[in-house]
């Protein structure tokens, strides 16, 4: 009997889809594609200053642009170091490298969720990446330092080799100490639930790595002439302005942190479990409290919320029937619903209407 070529191709597709490795690669590519289409691309408003750091990567203290104003960006120069060391020191090369880092930040959680024997973890990772704030954060501030923060944070909480995790915590703290410290605090409860008694050593060593990274960057920036820490910048903002931005945008802010991921946490089997209750309490606490001290609400809060969520995805014992039910109900919604972010009391969504601004940045023009 001669089989139809169409049926033969379909059989190959279904066979590939049943292979966890191929399925993971497909979901990673799909997550990148749908998030770029939904979100568009935005440029970090201070990208030119960080590029100047890449030009002077061997001695950041000689960067005139990073010394402007409060010089706070001196404590966020890991991407500038990388770009400069690799020779990406023109606007086009620097921003292209930044786009590559953003793409890595989007596909990495799905890649690290890969397991040879099942696809449960990569399905959950896809939902939170495609339907959450991770991708919008990475794509909206190209040329900044968020992609490195996401890459190192995801690595710290998802890898199974402890020494790699410790390096990631260290680099994260060097790149953005406030996010590292708050993400670490958010990671501790879920680590205690998953590893129980074995969690103590992980927590202590991870704390030491995080503190060491933050301390090292503090020493380095002081040697460069100092920089203003984020807490000092926060306290300079009138409380009335913070409160107005917080209360006005609260519903949108809370939704934007996890997006479609809130539907996952609302699943009956998950919310009845101990780990599910911890995830829900933590996610709500992070979403309600962190925006009170972060004027760029979704951006900072969303990164901190990654810690407990992706620790659960990578390391917890999953309920297979529940995961399949969640997948059937939410994958399409996660793929098509855009996630709008809250930044400085306003809704932010780069979209594709201002793509000319991206082109101008690639041509070396400063975008304000």
C-alpha positions as a printed NumPy array, in Angstrom:
array([[ 0.   ,  0.   ,  0.   ],
       [ 1.404,  3.402, -1.054],
       [ 1.123,  6.056,  1.66 ],
       [ 0.234,  9.629,  0.783],
       [ 3.186, 12.085,  0.908],
       [ 1.031, 14.392,  3.032],
       [ 0.382, 11.63 ,  5.561],
       [ 4.073, 10.759,  5.565],
       [ 5.023, 14.356,  6.359],
       [ 2.337, 14.559,  9.048],
       [ 3.661, 11.371, 10.637],
       [ 7.132, 12.908, 10.733],
       [ 5.784, 16.073, 12.353],
       [ 3.872, 14.174, 15.042],
       [ 6.887, 11.956, 15.721],
       [ 9.114, 15.014, 16.136],
       [ 6.537, 16.642, 18.414],
       [ 6.591, 13.571, 20.641],
       [10.347, 13.937, 21.077],
       [10.986, 16.124, 24.162],
       [14.126, 17.696, 22.667],
       [12.444, 18.71 , 19.405],
       [ 9.35 , 19.874, 21.257],
       [11.471, 22.013, 23.585],
       [13.294, 23.593, 20.643],
       [ 9.979, 24.294, 18.935],
       [ 8.477, 25.931, 22.038],
       [11.597, 28.051, 22.574],
       [11.44 , 29.331, 18.999],
       [ 7.668, 29.823, 19.234],
       [ 8.   , 31.799, 22.473],
       [10.569, 34.096, 20.894],
       [ 8.477, 34.598, 17.762],
       [ 5.151, 35.313, 19.463],
       [ 6.623, 37.614, 22.101],
       [ 8.479, 39.692, 19.523],
       [ 5.295, 39.956, 17.445],
       [ 3.159, 40.853, 20.475],
       [ 5.569, 43.212, 22.182],
       [ 7.665, 44.849, 19.507],
       [11.061, 46.287, 20.368],
       [11.974, 49.263, 22.517],
       [15.315, 50.909, 23.236],
       [16.613, 51.707, 26.72 ],
       [16.616, 55.516, 27.097],
       [20.185, 55.456, 28.428],
       [21.575, 52.955, 25.931],
       [24.146, 55.45 , 24.619],
       [25.631, 55.842, 28.108],
       [25.979, 52.081, 28.502],
       [27.535, 51.94 , 25.027],
       [30.075, 54.481, 26.264],
       [30.786, 52.029, 29.07 ],
       [31.444, 49.344, 26.439],
       [33.836, 51.685, 24.645],
       [35.697, 52.262, 27.928],
       [35.158, 48.727, 29.221],
       [38.754, 48.296, 30.36 ],
       [38.375, 51.276, 32.718],
       [34.767, 52.35 , 33.248],
       [35.954, 55.307, 35.336],
       [37.098, 56.886, 32.058],
       [33.566, 56.788, 30.605],
       [32.34 , 60.409, 30.569],
       [28.699, 59.509, 29.904],
       [28.435, 56.992, 32.752],
       [29.721, 59.685, 35.106],
       [26.79 , 61.99 , 34.262],
       [24.283, 62.927, 36.944],
       [23.986, 60.417, 39.769],
       [26.251, 57.926, 37.95 ],
       [23.895, 55.125, 39.066],
       [24.428, 53.21 , 35.815],
       [27.994, 52.475, 36.872],
       [26.553, 49.659, 38.98 ],
       [24.823, 48.059, 35.943],
       [27.675, 47.562, 33.5  ],
       [28.041, 43.789, 33.12 ],
       [26.527, 43.98 , 29.628],
       [28.846, 46.892, 28.797],
       [31.813, 44.81 , 29.932],
       [30.735, 41.873, 27.785],
       [30.03 , 44.024, 24.753],
       [33.31 , 45.889, 25.047],
       [35.379, 42.744, 25.597],
       [33.814, 41.175, 22.493],
       [34.488, 44.274, 20.398],
       [30.864, 45.385, 19.996],
       [31.544, 49.089, 20.442],
       [29.577, 50.781, 17.663],
       [25.842, 51.546, 18.008],
       [24.862, 48.842, 15.507],
       [27.073, 46.16 , 17.013],
       [26.211, 47.064, 20.592],
       [22.446, 47.06 , 19.978],
       [22.603, 43.899, 17.851],
       [24.439, 42.154, 20.687],
       [21.806, 43.494, 23.094],
       [19.071, 41.986, 20.912],
       [20.854, 38.631, 20.96 ],
       [20.986, 38.785, 24.762],
       [17.264, 39.601, 24.866],
       [16.539, 36.578, 22.66 ],
       [18.651, 34.369, 24.936],
       [16.753, 35.688, 27.962],
       [13.477, 34.611, 26.335],
       [14.462, 31.105, 25.212],
       [16.697, 30.194, 28.17 ],
       [13.917, 29.335, 30.684],
       [12.377, 26.916, 28.208],
       [15.752, 25.367, 27.369],
       [16.612, 24.877, 31.05 ],
       [13.209, 23.272, 31.649],
       [14.052, 20.474, 29.184],
       [13.955, 16.92 , 30.509],
       [14.579, 13.762, 28.481],
       [11.571, 11.874, 29.785],
       [ 8.706, 14.413, 29.581],
       [ 7.593, 17.832, 28.362],
       [ 5.682, 19.025, 31.437],
       [ 8.248, 21.577, 32.55 ],
       [ 8.807, 23.137, 29.129],
       [ 5.051, 23.561, 28.703],
       [ 4.797, 25.503, 31.957],
       [ 7.893, 27.521, 31.054],
       [ 6.343, 28.441, 27.701],
       [ 3.169, 29.711, 29.374],
       [ 5.062, 31.958, 31.788],
       [ 7.482, 33.202, 29.114],
       [ 5.001, 33.783, 26.295],
       [ 2.218, 34.984, 28.579],
       [ 4.151, 36.77 , 31.321],
       [ 6.337, 39.82 , 31.823],
       [ 9.743, 38.225, 31.165],
       [ 9.751, 38.774, 27.401],
       [ 8.292, 42.32 , 27.481],
       [10.954, 43.311, 30.019],
       [13.721, 41.878, 27.833],
       [12.374, 43.418, 24.618],
       [11.268, 46.848, 25.829],
       [14.667, 48.069, 27.034],
       [17.127, 46.807, 24.415],
       [20.602, 48.131, 25.109],
       [20.034, 48.295, 28.851],
       [20.954, 45.737, 31.475],
       [17.74 , 43.754, 32.03 ],
       [18.584, 40.903, 29.651],
       [21.696, 40.073, 31.672],
       [19.657, 40.254, 34.887],
       [17.075, 37.828, 33.489],
       [19.681, 35.421, 32.092],
       [21.615, 35.235, 35.35 ],
       [18.496, 35.035, 37.534],
       [16.97 , 32.242, 35.458],
       [20.29 , 30.384, 35.491],
       [20.618, 30.796, 39.26 ],
       [17.22 , 29.28 , 40.036],
       [16.883, 26.671, 37.271],
       [20.233, 24.917, 36.809],
       [20.85 , 21.715, 38.725],
       [24.599, 22.188, 39.23 ],
       [25.083, 24.24 , 42.381],
       [28.383, 25.826, 41.352],
       [26.816, 27.27 , 38.199],
       [23.937, 28.615, 40.265],
       [26.358, 30.345, 42.647],
       [28.217, 32.02 , 39.79 ],
       [24.886, 33.212, 38.393],
       [23.82 , 34.712, 41.747],
       [27.194, 36.475, 41.958],
       [26.963, 37.968, 38.449],
       [23.315, 38.939, 38.953],
       [24.255, 40.854, 42.101],
       [27.089, 42.591, 40.254],
       [24.711, 43.601, 37.465],
       [21.753, 44.711, 39.599],
       [22.196, 44.318, 43.354],
       [18.655, 45.376, 44.449],
       [16.999, 42.886, 42.081],
       [19.427, 40.15 , 43.149],
       [18.812, 40.682, 46.863],
       [15.02 , 40.853, 46.537],
       [14.915, 37.89 , 44.133],
       [17.019, 35.883, 46.575],
       [14.565, 36.662, 49.396],
       [11.686, 35.596, 47.135],
       [13.535, 32.379, 46.263],
       [14.138, 31.276, 49.87 ],
       [10.553, 30.172, 50.779],
       [10.114, 28.081, 47.647],
       [13.583, 26.562, 48.136],
       [12.602, 25.519, 51.665],
       [ 9.431, 23.846, 50.377],
       [11.177, 21.971, 47.559],
       [14.436, 20.89 , 49.225],
       [13.34 , 20.963, 52.886],
       [16.347, 20.153, 55.116],
       [18.702, 20.084, 52.148],
       [17.77 , 23.696, 51.396],
       [19.907, 25.151, 54.197],
       [23.238, 24.669, 52.44 ],
       [21.814, 25.982, 49.152],
       [20.382, 29.062, 50.825],
       [23.536, 29.888, 52.781],
       [25.901, 29.486, 49.825],
       [23.559, 31.381, 47.49 ],
       [23.278, 34.188, 50.051],
       [27.056, 34.405, 50.287],
       [27.392, 34.499, 46.482],
       [24.757, 37.234, 46.212],
       [26.297, 39.341, 48.974],
       [29.756, 38.843, 47.466],
       [28.559, 40.016, 44.045],
       [26.857, 43.099, 45.457],
       [29.855, 43.862, 47.66 ],
       [32.322, 43.442, 44.809],
       [30.375, 45.845, 42.604],
       [30.147, 48.357, 45.448],
       [33.926, 48.287, 45.887],
       [34.48 , 48.624, 42.14 ],
       [32.073, 51.551, 41.694],
       [33.661, 53.328, 44.644],
       [37.023, 52.948, 42.918],
       [35.471, 54.532, 39.818],
       [34.335, 57.546, 41.796],
       [31.095, 56.209, 43.276],
       [27.466, 55.999, 42.166],
       [24.086, 56.683, 43.71 ],
       [22.345, 53.533, 44.932],
       [18.764, 52.766, 43.942],
       [17.4  , 53.284, 47.456],
       [18.722, 56.849, 47.496],
       [17.077, 57.488, 44.136],
       [13.824, 56.032, 45.434],
       [13.797, 58.195, 48.567],
       [14.242, 61.289, 46.393],
       [10.798, 60.693, 44.83 ],
       [ 7.912, 62.33 , 46.753],
       [ 5.754, 59.683, 48.432],
       [ 2.573, 61.243, 47.018],
       [ 3.859, 60.626, 43.499],
       [ 4.743, 57.018, 44.318],
       [ 1.386, 56.367, 45.967],
       [-0.591, 57.941, 43.122],
       [ 1.268, 55.858, 40.53 ],
       [ 0.848, 52.747, 42.669],
       [-2.869, 52.998, 43.423],
       [-3.848, 54.23 , 39.956],
       [-2.143, 51.388, 38.123],
       [-2.462, 48.614, 40.724],
       [-4.803, 46.227, 38.815],
       [-2.763, 46.504, 35.621],
       [ 0.488, 46.181, 37.556],
       [-0.617, 43.031, 39.37 ],
       [-1.81 , 41.391, 36.151],
       [ 1.317, 42.388, 34.243],
       [ 3.68 , 40.662, 36.681],
       [ 2.627, 37.108, 35.767],
       [ 0.076, 37.764, 33.026],
       [-1.514, 34.492, 31.947],
       [ 0.558, 32.823, 34.657],
       [-2.113, 33.856, 37.16 ],
       [-4.439, 31.36 , 35.459],
       [-1.848, 28.648, 36.087],
       [-1.662, 29.494, 39.797],
       [-5.465, 29.456, 40.001],
       [-5.659, 25.799, 38.92 ],
       [-7.492, 23.86 , 41.623],
       [-4.887, 21.121, 42.075],
       [-2.053, 23.629, 42.377],
       [-3.752, 26.004, 44.784],
       [-4.621, 23.081, 47.091],
       [-0.997, 21.941, 47.342],
       [ 1.546, 23.359, 49.773],
       [ 3.851, 24.553, 47.034],
       [ 0.92 , 26.111, 45.174],
       [-0.142, 28.063, 48.243],
       [ 3.409, 29.331, 48.717],
       [ 3.592, 30.397, 45.067],
       [ 0.271, 32.228, 45.262],
       [ 1.126, 34.012, 48.517],
       [ 4.575, 34.971, 47.261],
       [ 3.338, 36.157, 43.875],
       [ 0.628, 38.306, 45.442],
       [ 3.01 , 39.726, 48.045],
       [ 5.615, 40.569, 45.408],
       [ 3.019, 42.11 , 43.079],
       [ 1.44 , 44.227, 45.821],
       [ 4.504, 45.3  , 47.81 ],
       [ 7.421, 45.77 , 45.41 ],
       [ 5.639, 48.406, 43.247],
       [ 5.493, 50.566, 46.379],
       [ 9.274, 50.918, 46.226],
       [ 9.836, 50.586, 42.47 ],
       [ 8.539, 53.352, 40.228],
       [ 9.222, 51.141, 37.177],
       [ 6.736, 48.668, 38.626],
       [ 6.434, 45.777, 36.169],
       [10.092, 45.838, 35.237],
       [11.538, 45.302, 38.713],
       [ 8.635, 43.343, 40.2  ],
       [ 8.404, 41.032, 37.201],
       [12.061, 40.053, 37.455],
       [11.796, 39.355, 41.183],
       [ 8.717, 37.17 , 40.612],
       [10.727, 34.972, 38.233],
       [12.667, 33.463, 41.136],
       [ 9.922, 31.406, 42.84 ],
       [ 8.025, 30.609, 39.64 ],
       [10.925, 29.155, 37.669],
       [12.365, 27.392, 40.709],
       [ 9.052, 25.539, 40.938],
       [ 9.027, 24.764, 37.214],
       [12.595, 23.437, 37.207],
       [12.768, 21.502, 40.468],
       [ 9.362, 20.67 , 41.967],
       [ 7.465, 17.411, 41.612],
       [ 4.805, 18.222, 39.013],
       [ 1.296, 16.836, 38.794],
       [ 1.199, 15.494, 35.223],
       [-2.617, 15.465, 34.718],
       [-2.863, 18.976, 36.174],
       [-0.027, 20.234, 33.975],
       [-1.67 , 18.795, 30.866],
       [-4.981, 20.4  , 31.843],
       [-3.28 , 23.754, 32.394],
       [-1.48 , 23.424, 29.066],
       [-4.657, 22.706, 27.093],
       [-6.444, 25.669, 28.656],
       [-3.759, 28.322, 28.524],
       [-1.134, 27.796, 25.823],
       [-3.089, 29.619, 23.113],
       [-4.074, 32.467, 25.44 ],
       [-0.441, 32.86 , 26.488],
       [ 0.632, 32.953, 22.853],
       [-1.788, 35.649, 21.676],
       [-2.568, 37.97 , 24.623],
       [-0.16 , 40.946, 24.782],
       [ 1.217, 41.928, 28.18 ],
       [ 1.232, 45.657, 28.879],
       [ 3.639, 46.912, 31.51 ],
       [ 3.489, 49.713, 34.051],
       [ 6.487, 52.036, 34.123],
       [ 6.674, 55.303, 36.055],
       [ 2.914, 55.426, 36.535],
       [ 2.055, 54.883, 32.868],
       [ 1.276, 51.936, 30.613],
       [ 4.19 , 50.899, 28.435],
       [ 4.011, 48.783, 25.309],
       [ 6.663, 49.413, 22.615],
       [ 4.697, 47.854, 19.757],
       [ 5.817, 48.285, 16.173],
       [ 4.546, 51.826, 15.595],
       [ 7.826, 53.402, 16.701],
       [10.217, 51.111, 14.882],
       [11.784, 54.219, 13.338],
       [13.139, 55.06 , 16.813],
       [14.943, 51.726, 16.851],
       [16.409, 52.456, 13.426],
       [17.556, 55.888, 14.576],
       [19.259, 54.325, 17.592],
       [21.058, 51.88 , 15.299],
       [22.229, 54.91 , 13.331],
       [23.712, 56.334, 16.524],
       [21.073, 58.92 , 17.418],
       [20.241, 59.431, 21.095],
       [16.57 , 58.601, 21.768],
       [14.91 , 60.531, 24.565]])
